[in-house]
Amino acid sequence: MRTFTIRGGVPPYTVESSNSNTFIATKIGTNQFGVTGVAIGSGVVTVTDATNTKLGVNVTVGAPELRASPTDLKIFPGVDAVVKISGGQPPYSVAGGIPSAIQADISGDEMHIKGQLASKLEVGIADATGQTVKVTVEVTTGTGVFNIMPGSLSITEDDNQDIRLNIYGAAPGPVCFFTDRTQLQPQVGGCPSNPTTLTLVTGSAGSRCVSGNTNVTLTAVDSNGAVANATVVIVDNGKCAAQALTASANAVTVSAKTATTEATSAQVWIYGGSGTYAITSSNTGVASATIAGNVLTIKGGDHTGTAGVTVYDQQQPSSSVTIGVTAN
């Protein structure tokens, strides 16, 4: 939505779209209106004041930027991969010819690619307005070792589409997945049995906003203990700002260690920031803390009293949140 301010005339004002199939005009407060595009086209927003004086504002709705995710694929021959398409103006099509090293077709907002021969190439996607975007595909010979395909890809920080990856060569049984940053997380938690694909969704950070290009590592461990990794690069394109750090609680109470009992712990969930955090305690004798993902575990120390546990964003140290701790 684009927002406009009305000046002059005599309030109250009304607004009307000449073409609601192309855009919608909505009054906001006393002297503003918003325009939301619906489809490519043009028209006029008519602003009318209390004296029936009218003002026309010309509006043109163009196609949003055509995007594909991922834009870099690395796959084995015979392995399927999916590229999600967004923006632009449907319907989408393959731009140009399809190299013989791959099979590629588009259904709705997805391009399905299957590797045929070892090679590195580009395949284009076009929308109805002629916008194009290229996807780099590397088909590499592989063995039966445990792998995630594609092993590396990039998305922009404002791209909130799900990311589907292929699991290749895992031992029969459960495979456990986790990421090292809270911008992305597996859609299905825990350790699914015999997975062939994995979907990454927006994680507990609440968005994929980053303050600089950021690598998110997906780690998978199969039933034999074999480890496979994939890296998703979140590209900072200046479209959004990382959310401020917040915590699920601003104060907790724990028990200190005594001669007969162990200290107790409390957990607090951290949200926002870059997804990687550093921790300090104002009094380690009263409380210490560790963090895994966005779960902060605060443990009582050897002494009773109060302390503050502060979590800092590693990429933006000026962004922090402090949890007060009372140890009884």
C-alpha positions in Angstrom: 0.0 0.0 0.0 1.2 3.5 -0.9 0.0 6.3 1.5 -0.8 9.9 0.5 -1.6 13.0 2.5 -4.4 15.4 1.7 -3.8 19.1 2.2 -6.1 22.1 1.7 -9.8 22.1 1.0 -12.4 21.5 3.7 -12.5 18.2 5.6 -13.9 15.7 5.9 -12.7 14.1 2.7 -13.8 11.1 0.7 -11.8 9.0 -1.8 -12.9 6.8 -4.7 -11.1 4.6 -7.1 -12.1 4.7 -10.8 -11.0 1.1 -11.3 -11.4 -1.2 -8.3 -10.3 -4.1 -10.4 -6.9 -2.5 -10.7 -6.4 -0.7 -7.4 -8.3 0.1 -4.2 -8.4 3.5 -2.5 -8.9 3.5 1.2 -9.4 6.5 3.6 -6.9 6.5 6.5 -7.5 8.8 9.4 -8.6 12.4 8.7 -6.3 13.5 6.0 -4.6 10.5 4.4 -5.6 7.7 2.0 -3.9 4.6 0.8 -3.7 2.9 -2.6 -3.3 -0.9 -2.9 -2.6 -2.4 -6.3 -4.7 -5.4 -7.4 -3.7 -5.9 -11.0 -1.6 -4.1 -13.7 -3.5 -1.1 -15.1 -4.2 2.5 -14.4 -7.0 4.8 -13.2 -7.8 7.8 -11.1 -8.3 8.3 -7.3 -10.9 11.1 -6.8 -10.6 13.0 -3.6 -13.7 15.1 -2.6 -13.8 17.6 0.2 -16.9 18.8 2.2 -17.6 21.5 -0.4 -17.7 18.9 -3.2 -14.4 20.2 -4.6 -12.8 17.3 -6.4 -9.1 16.5 -7.1 -8.0 13.6 -9.3 -4.8 11.6 -8.7 -3.6 9.5 -11.5 -2.5 5.9 -10.5 -0.6 3.4 -12.5 -0.1 -0.1 -11.1 2.9 -2.0 -12.6 4.1 -5.5 -12.0 6.2 -6.1 -8.9 9.7 -7.4 -9.2 9.9 -10.9 -10.5 11.8 -13.2 -8.1 12.9 -16.8 -7.8 14.0 -18.7 -4.7 16.5 -20.2 -4.7 18.5 -18.6 -7.5 21.4 -21.1 -7.2 20.8 -24.8 -7.2 23.3 -27.7 -6.9 21.7 -31.1 -7.5 22.6 -34.7 -8.4 21.4 -36.3 -11.6 17.9 -37.7 -11.1 17.1 -35.5 -8.1 14.2 -33.2 -8.3 14.4 -29.6 -7.1 11.7 -26.9 -6.8 12.2 -23.1 -7.4 9.5 -20.9 -6.0 8.4 -17.9 -8.2 6.9 -14.7 -6.8 6.2 -11.2 -7.9 5.9 -10.2 -11.6 2.7 -11.0 -13.4 1.5 -14.6 -13.9 1.4 -16.7 -15.9 5.1 -17.7 -15.7 7.0 -19.5 -18.4 10.5 -20.8 -19.1 12.5 -18.1 -20.9 14.4 -19.5 -23.9 15.3 -23.0 -24.5 15.8 -25.7 -21.8 19.4 -27.1 -21.8 19.6 -30.9 -22.5 21.4 -31.4 -19.1 18.1 -30.8 -17.2 14.4 -31.2 -17.4 12.4 -28.1 -16.4 8.8 -27.1 -16.4 6.6 -24.6 -14.6 3.4 -25.3 -12.8 1.7 -22.3 -11.2 4.3 -20.5 -9.1 6.9 -23.4 -9.1 9.6 -24.4 -11.5 10.4 -28.1 -11.3 14.0 -29.0 -12.3 15.5 -32.5 -12.6 19.2 -32.9 -13.4 20.1 -35.2 -16.3 23.8 -34.7 -17.0 26.7 -33.2 -15.1 27.0 -29.5 -16.0 26.6 -25.9 -14.8 24.0 -23.8 -16.6 21.4 -21.1 -16.4 17.7 -21.4 -16.9 15.4 -18.3 -17.3 11.9 -17.6 -15.9 9.7 -15.0 -17.6 6.4 -13.4 -16.5 3.6 -12.1 -18.6 5.1 -8.6 -18.8 8.5 -9.8 -20.1 10.4 -9.6 -16.8 13.0 -12.3 -16.5 15.0 -13.9 -13.7 17.8 -16.5 -14.0 18.4 -19.5 -11.9 21.9 -21.1 -11.9 21.8 -24.9 -11.9 24.8 -27.1 -11.2 24.3 -30.8 -11.8 27.1 -32.7 -10.2 27.8 -36.4 -10.1 27.2 -37.9 -6.7 27.4 -41.0 -4.6 25.2 -42.5 -2.0 26.7 -40.3 0.8 24.3 -38.3 3.0 23.6 -34.9 1.3 21.2 -32.0 1.3 20.4 -30.7 -2.1 20.8 -27.9 -3.0 23.7 -27.5 -0.6 23.8 -23.8 -1.0 21.3 -21.2 -2.1 20.5 -17.5 -1.5 17.3 -15.6 -0.8 16.6 -11.9 -0.1 15.6 -10.8 3.4 12.0 -9.9 2.3 11.4 -13.3 0.6 9.2 -15.2 3.0 8.4 -18.2 0.8 9.0 -21.7 2.1 12.3 -23.3 1.0 12.1 -26.9 0.0 15.3 -29.0 0.0 15.9 -32.6 -1.0 17.4 -35.2 1.4 19.8 -37.6 -0.4 21.5 -40.8 0.9 20.3 -40.8 4.5 20.4 -44.0 6.5 16.9 -45.6 7.1 15.2 -44.2 10.1 14.9 -40.8 11.7 16.8 -37.7 10.6 17.1 -34.8 12.9 17.3 -31.2 11.6 18.2 -27.9 13.1 19.5 -24.4 12.1 22.0 -22.2 13.7 20.0 -18.9 13.3 16.5 -18.1 14.2 15.5 -16.5 10.8 14.9 -20.0 9.4 13.7 -23.2 11.0 12.5 -26.7 9.8 8.8 -26.7 9.2 8.5 -30.0 10.9 10.2 -30.2 14.3 12.0 -33.1 15.8 13.4 -36.0 13.8 11.0 -37.2 11.0 11.4 -40.8 9.8 12.9 -41.4 6.4 12.4 -37.9 5.0 13.1 -37.3 1.3 12.5 -33.5 1.5 12.7 -30.8 4.1 10.9 -27.4 4.1 12.5 -24.4 5.8 10.1 -21.6 7.0 10.6 -18.3 8.8 11.8 -19.0 12.3 11.3 -17.6 15.7 13.0 -14.3 14.8 9.7 -13.5 13.3 11.1 -12.3 9.9 14.1 -12.9 7.7 15.4 -9.4 8.1 19.2 -9.1 8.6 21.6 -6.2 9.0 24.1 -7.7 6.5 24.3 -10.7 4.3 23.9 -13.6 6.7 24.6 -17.3 6.4 22.1 -19.8 7.9 23.4 -23.3 8.3 21.0 -26.2 8.2 22.4 -29.4 9.9 21.0 -32.8 9.5 22.0 -36.0 11.4 20.8 -39.4 10.2 20.3 -42.6 12.3 23.9 -43.6 11.7 25.2 -40.3 13.0 26.2 -39.0 9.6 26.0 -35.3 9.2 25.0 -33.2 6.2 24.8 -29.4 5.9 23.3 -26.8 3.6 23.8 -23.1 3.7 21.1 -20.5 3.0 22.5 -17.0 2.4 20.0 -14.3 3.4 20.9 -11.2 1.3 20.4 -7.8 2.9 18.7 -5.8 0.2 17.6 -2.9 2.4 13.9 -3.9 2.3 13.4 -4.4 6.0 15.1 -3.9 9.4 15.7 -6.6 11.9 13.3 -6.7 14.8 14.4 -5.4 18.1 15.4 -8.0 20.7 12.5 -9.0 23.0 12.2 -11.8 25.7 9.2 -13.9 26.8 9.9 -12.8 30.4 11.7 -9.8 31.9 12.3 -11.4 35.2 12.7 -15.0 36.5 13.3 -16.7 39.9 15.7 -19.6 40.5 17.2 -21.4 43.5 20.8 -21.1 44.4 23.0 -24.1 45.0 23.2 -25.3 48.6 25.1 -28.0 50.5 22.3 -30.4 49.9 20.5 -29.3 46.7 21.5 -28.3 43.2 20.7 -24.9 41.7 17.5 -24.7 39.6 17.1 -23.2 36.1 14.5 -21.2 34.2 14.0 -20.8 30.5 13.3 -17.6 28.5 12.6 -17.3 24.8 14.5 -14.6 22.9 13.0 -13.1 19.7 14.3 -10.7 17.0 17.7 -9.4 16.1 20.1 -11.2 13.8 19.4 -14.7 15.3 22.8 -15.1 16.9 23.4 -13.9 20.4 26.0 -13.2 23.1 25.2 -13.3 26.9 26.6 -11.7 30.0 25.6 -11.9 33.6 26.1 -9.0 36.0 26.9 -11.5 38.8 27.9 -15.0 37.8 27.9 -16.1 41.5 24.1 -15.5 41.5 23.2 -16.6 37.9 24.8 -17.9 34.7 23.2 -18.5 31.4 23.5 -20.3 28.1 21.6 -20.0 24.8 20.7 -22.6 22.2 18.8 -21.2 19.2 16.5 -18.7 20.8 16.1 -20.6 24.1 17.9 -18.9 27.0 18.5 -21.1 30.0 19.3 -19.2 33.3 20.8 -21.2 36.2 21.2 -20.2 39.8 24.7 -19.9 41.1 26.3 -20.5 44.5 24.9 -17.4 46.1 21.5 -15.9 46.7 20.7 -12.4 45.5 19.9 -10.6 42.3 21.6 -10.3 38.9 20.9 -9.2 35.4 21.4 -11.5 32.4 21.8 -9.5 29.2 21.4 -10.9 25.7 23.2 -9.0 22.9 22.7 -9.3 19.2 26.1 -10.4 17.9 25.7 -8.5 14.6 24.3 -5.3 16.4 25.8 -5.3 19.9 23.9 -2.1 20.7 20.7 -4.1 20.5 20.1 -6.0 23.8 17.5 -7.2 26.3 18.1 -7.8 30.0 16.3 -10.3 32.2 16.3 -9.8 35.9 17.2 -12.8 38.0 16.4 -13.5 41.7 18.2 -16.4 43.3 16.7 -17.6 46.5 
